[in-house]
Amino acid sequence: MSKQSNKSVKTVTTAPVNTDMNRASFVRRLAAMIYDALVATAVGMCAAMILIVGLVVSLKNGWLDLQGYAEPNELLQQSLLYKTLIQIWVVLWVSVFFLWFWKRGGQTLGMRAWRLRIFSTNDAPVTWSRLVLRLITSLAGLGTLLVLFDVKNKLALQDRVAKTEVLKLTKEQNNHKSW
């Protein structure tokens, strides 16, 4: 007899009708961004460490060419190719961090702590392509500055482009459980 998993993955959908949710203020968004920046930095550091260790082991064992350098660290510090590869690898993993959390439940860890969640502004669910568009147009957080100038709608650049909105949840809606 095999057990089947009843795990369901929450996807980001349209905002519930008749709720007390308001669009998130700039200050709340900024607080969540700072929290997420710390987590994203840790994700990036771990990703870089894994790749660098893999490259050093590959170079030491001769699986990759040292290109005339005596030590792998010299090559990794001097080679534009390796430095670019590491940067792309880190950006990829940090992007996956944001996209996975946004798609899975509409919240990153920082957004959850500050009771924020992404919802669609139209009837269509938020797709991967819309989330990628949202990530790209956020301009590393600069797109959120638009909330300061759009006091009435409180929509950031990435919200407008991806047809999403960031809403402030009540404690009950956030469903946060303390450990």
Secondary structure, 3 states (H helix, E strand, C coil): CCCCCCCCCCCCCECCCCCCCEECCHHHHHHHHHHHHHHHHHHHHHHHHHHHHHHHHHHHCCCCCCCCCCCHHHHHHHCHHHHHHHHHHHHHHHHHHHHHHHHHHCCCHHHHHCCEEEEECCCCCCCHHHHHHHHHHCHHHHHHHHHHHCCCCCCCHHHHHHCEEEEECCHHHHCCCCC
